[in-house]
């Protein structure tokens, strides 16, 4: 019975690839992965989500695989049934740009399956995902990779790549390099995807089990690809799967979840704030307001969950201000701008953090661990800063005269660093962990 099942799978794979011959009109970046869950660890059903960044033509056949890729070729399947490949044939009407799809992949020794939400096209398992073990099922518990392509496995036309595998071997920008064998939780970045903003990687030290994109959902295809492939715009954890359903708690609203436009609704040149006399003074500079309706100022007490603090209507000006009153007992507050167009499209600014009077000695370095850029905020003005290696070697110095500044660690190796800040009231030192992409 097992042999018959394997033979059937191979026949389906051969027929599917042959029927797709001559198809393959998509280019890198036409589809992007915006979330993946390796948890929960008590079921073989795991989820990931994509967004169409262009109109996907009818009847196109697209392939998804979590097999390792190195030496410019896909590896053979791991022997534990944790890897595989499936095809997705688009419906007669195609898939409109901005549409988000969640895939649920269920491993099984008898009947592995793949479903979509909302139901879109036809998905078929071609090989693999034959384990009944939740720990070694699709995406496993050590992170994984997903490569999207057309063509054939021998001559793939890659569209997008995602990696969050645990293996540390030769990590560069979150992807492995120099692989010579298929190690669980490892994958190299195909050269066709390395040429632009067509992949995102969190492999090695940055590994977590569950990830979702948390950036802007309105803009041009080029802009959104730049946002989606920026590690700073992603959130992760190691224990709890995220809600990746279109219209769910994270990707709220009706389809299309993403709005692909020819121009951005507004250009936020600068968004900043400062603490003064028990209040928070926020200001921002903008350009190209166009059809913008309003700015919602959103506030958070933990940096992740935001509520609306107030609204400022767009008036065609180059600069705006807003005053916020922090809650009693709060030590710090996080703010961001939500710019809303007249047709409901919106985008978010960067987040700024401000200290309150109750935290006069406060200093914040976030995110920490940091992947690319570190945001520094201090109640006392920062006059200058120095970055030291774990062995005490000074690596850089930077002068400033502000309560907040940014420091790029994008080109620094992973490891422990010490950041020394010279403020108005003395020297403060913070321990920084630089993680890989």
SVG drawing of the C-alpha trace seen along z (x, -y; Angstrom):
<svg xmlns="http://www.w3.org/2000/svg" viewBox="-14 -74 54 76">
<polyline fill="none" stroke="black" stroke-width="0.4" points="0.0,0.0 2.9,-2.4 4.6,-1.6 1.3,-2.3 0.9,-5.7 4.5,-6.7 4.0,-5.7 0.8,-7.7 2.5,-10.7 5.3,-10.5 2.8,-10.1 0.8,-13.1 4.1,-15.1 5.1,-14.1 1.7,-14.9 1.5,-18.2 4.9,-19.4 4.2,-18.3 0.8,-20.1 2.6,-23.3 5.0,-23.2 5.0,-26.5 3.5,-28.4 5.4,-30.6 4.7,-34.3 5.4,-35.5 8.5,-37.4 10.4,-37.7 8.3,-39.7 4.9,-39.1 4.1,-37.1 5.5,-37.6 5.3,-35.5 4.0,-37.5 3.8,-35.0 4.7,-31.4 3.9,-29.3 6.0,-26.3 3.8,-26.0 1.6,-24.6 3.7,-21.5 0.7,-19.2 -0.6,-19.0 0.8,-18.3 -1.3,-21.2 0.9,-24.3 0.1,-27.6 1.7,-30.3 0.4,-33.3 1.2,-35.1 0.1,-38.3 -0.3,-38.8 1.6,-42.0 0.3,-42.0 -2.7,-40.6 -2.0,-36.8 -3.2,-35.4 -5.8,-32.7 -4.7,-29.0 -1.0,-29.8 0.7,-26.9 2.9,-28.0 5.0,-25.7 5.9,-25.9 8.6,-23.8 10.4,-23.7 13.1,-21.4 16.7,-22.7 18.3,-24.5 22.0,-24.7 24.6,-24.4 21.9,-25.8 19.7,-22.8 16.9,-21.4 18.1,-18.7 16.5,-15.3 13.8,-15.0 14.9,-14.4 14.1,-10.9 11.8,-11.9 8.9,-13.1 9.2,-16.7 9.7,-18.2 7.7,-18.4 6.4,-20.3 2.9,-21.3 1.4,-23.0 -1.2,-25.8 -3.2,-26.2 -4.9,-29.6 -8.7,-29.9 -10.3,-30.9 -10.6,-34.5 -7.0,-34.7 -6.1,-36.4 -6.4,-40.2 -3.4,-42.1 -3.5,-42.8 -5.3,-39.5 -4.0,-37.6 -4.1,-33.8 -3.5,-31.5 -2.3,-28.0 -2.8,-25.2 -0.4,-22.3 -1.1,-19.0 1.4,-16.2 0.2,-12.6 1.6,-9.2 -1.5,-8.4 -3.1,-11.6 -1.1,-14.8 -3.2,-17.8 -3.0,-21.5 -6.0,-23.9 -6.4,-27.7 -8.4,-30.4 -10.3,-31.8 -10.7,-28.8 -8.7,-29.8 -7.8,-27.6 -6.6,-24.0 -3.7,-22.9 -2.1,-19.5 0.6,-17.8 3.3,-16.5 5.8,-14.9 6.7,-14.6 5.1,-15.7 4.5,-12.1 5.1,-12.2 2.5,-11.8 4.9,-13.3 3.9,-16.9 7.4,-17.8 8.9,-16.8 5.8,-17.7 5.8,-20.5 8.0,-23.4 9.0,-21.3 10.1,-22.9 13.4,-24.3 12.1,-26.8 12.1,-26.2 12.3,-27.8 9.7,-28.2 10.7,-28.8 8.0,-29.9 8.7,-29.2 7.4,-28.3 8.9,-26.0 10.3,-22.7 12.5,-21.7 15.4,-21.3 14.9,-24.7 13.0,-26.8 11.9,-30.4 11.9,-31.7 9.4,-34.2 10.0,-34.7 11.9,-33.1 11.5,-32.9 13.9,-31.3 13.8,-31.0 15.8,-27.8 17.8,-27.1 21.0,-26.0 23.9,-28.5 26.1,-27.4 27.5,-30.5 24.6,-32.8 24.5,-35.9 21.4,-38.1 19.4,-35.3 20.3,-32.6 22.9,-29.8 26.0,-29.7 28.5,-27.1 26.1,-24.1 27.3,-20.7 24.5,-18.5 20.9,-18.8 20.9,-19.7 17.5,-20.1 16.5,-23.8 19.0,-25.1 18.7,-26.7 20.7,-28.9 19.3,-31.9 18.8,-31.3 20.8,-33.8 17.7,-34.9 16.2,-36.2 19.4,-37.8 19.3,-40.4 16.6,-42.4 14.0,-42.7 12.6,-39.2 13.4,-37.3 13.5,-37.6 15.7,-35.6 15.8,-35.1 18.0,-32.0 20.6,-31.0 20.8,-33.3 17.7,-35.2 15.6,-32.0 12.1,-31.9 9.3,-29.5 6.5,-31.9 6.7,-35.1 4.4,-37.7 4.9,-40.9 3.9,-44.0 4.6,-46.8 2.6,-49.0 0.0,-47.4 -0.5,-50.3 1.9,-51.4 3.4,-50.5 4.7,-47.0 8.3,-48.2 7.6,-50.0 5.8,-47.0 8.5,-44.6 11.0,-46.9 8.9,-46.9 8.2,-43.2 11.9,-42.3 13.0,-44.6 13.5,-42.5 12.6,-45.5 9.0,-45.1 8.5,-41.6 7.4,-40.2 8.2,-36.8 7.9,-34.4 8.9,-30.9 5.8,-29.5 2.4,-30.7 1.2,-30.7 -0.1,-33.9 -3.5,-34.4 -2.6,-34.6 -6.2,-34.5 -7.2,-37.3 -9.6,-39.5 -8.4,-38.1 -6.9,-39.8 -3.6,-40.7 -4.5,-41.2 -7.8,-43.0 -10.3,-44.2 -11.8,-42.9 -9.9,-41.7 -7.8,-43.1 -5.9,-43.1 -3.0,-45.0 -3.7,-48.0 -1.3,-48.1 -1.3,-51.6 0.6,-53.6 1.6,-56.3 1.8,-56.4 -0.9,-58.3 1.7,-60.5 5.4,-60.8 6.3,-61.1 9.6,-62.8 10.1,-62.9 8.1,-61.8 9.5,-62.7 8.6,-63.7 9.8,-65.0 8.7,-65.1 8.0,-68.5 6.2,-69.5 4.4,-66.2 3.2,-66.0 4.4,-64.5 4.9,-66.8 4.7,-65.0 5.6,-66.6 5.9,-65.4 6.9,-66.7 5.2,-65.4 5.1,-65.8 2.8,-64.7 -0.4,-64.6 -2.5,-64.2 -5.8,-62.6 -4.9,-62.2 -7.8,-62.6 -6.3,-62.5 -3.5,-61.4 -4.4,-59.2 -1.9,-59.4 -1.7,-55.9 -0.2,-55.3 1.0,-52.1 2.2,-51.4 4.1,-48.3 5.2,-49.0 3.0,-46.3 -0.6,-47.1 -1.8,-50.5 -4.9,-52.6 -5.9,-55.9 -4.8,-58.9 -6.2,-61.6 -6.8,-62.6 -5.4,-65.5 -7.0,-66.3 -4.9,-66.8 -4.8,-70.4 -2.1,-70.5 0.6,-71.7 4.2,-70.6 4.3,-70.1 1.9,-69.1 1.9,-68.9 0.0,-67.0 0.1,-67.0 -0.5,-63.8 -1.0,-63.4 0.6,-60.1 -1.3,-58.1 -0.5,-58.3 2.2,-55.9 3.4,-55.1 7.2,-55.2 7.2,-55.4 4.9,-55.6 5.2,-54.5 3.7,-56.5 3.1,-56.0 1.2,-57.8 -1.5,-56.2 -1.9,-58.2 -5.4,-57.5 -6.3,-58.4 -9.8,-59.4 -10.6,-55.9 -9.5,-54.2 -6.0,-53.3 -3.4,-53.8 0.2,-53.4 2.1,-53.6 5.2,-55.7 8.1,-54.5 7.4,-54.1 9.0,-56.6 9.3,-56.0 9.1,-58.8 9.8,-58.8 7.5,-60.2 8.3,-62.3 8.2,-59.1 11.2,-57.7 13.7,-60.6 16.7,-58.3 15.3,-56.2 17.1,-55.0 15.8,-52.7 17.6,-50.8 15.2,-48.9 14.8,-46.4 17.3,-44.4 18.3,-41.9 18.7,-44.0 18.9,-42.8 19.6,-46.0 18.8,-49.4 18.8,-50.3 16.6,-53.1 18.0,-55.0 15.9,-57.2 16.9,-58.9 15.2,-61.3 18.5,-63.2 19.9,-64.5 22.5,-62.2 25.6,-64.1 27.5,-61.2 27.8,-57.5 30.5,-54.8 30.1,-51.1 32.5,-48.6 33.1,-44.9 32.7,-42.3 36.5,-42.5 36.4,-46.2 37.6,-47.5 36.0,-50.7 34.3,-50.2 32.6,-53.5 31.7,-56.9 28.9,-59.2 28.1,-62.7 24.5,-64.0 22.6,-66.4 19.2,-64.9 16.9,-62.8 16.7,-60.2 18.8,-58.9 19.4,-55.8 22.4,-53.5 22.8,-51.1 24.3,-47.7 23.3,-46.1 27.0,-45.4 28.2,-44.2 28.7,-40.5 26.3,-38.8 27.4,-38.8 27.5,-40.9 28.3,-44.6 28.4,-47.4 26.9,-50.8 28.2,-53.7 26.1,-56.9 27.3,-60.2 24.3,-62.2 23.8,-65.5 23.9,-63.7 26.7,-61.2 27.7,-58.0 25.3,-55.1 26.2,-51.7 23.8,-49.2 24.4,-45.6 23.3,-45.0 22.8,-41.6 23.3,-41.8 21.3,-39.0 21.6,-37.8 19.1,-38.2"/>
</svg>
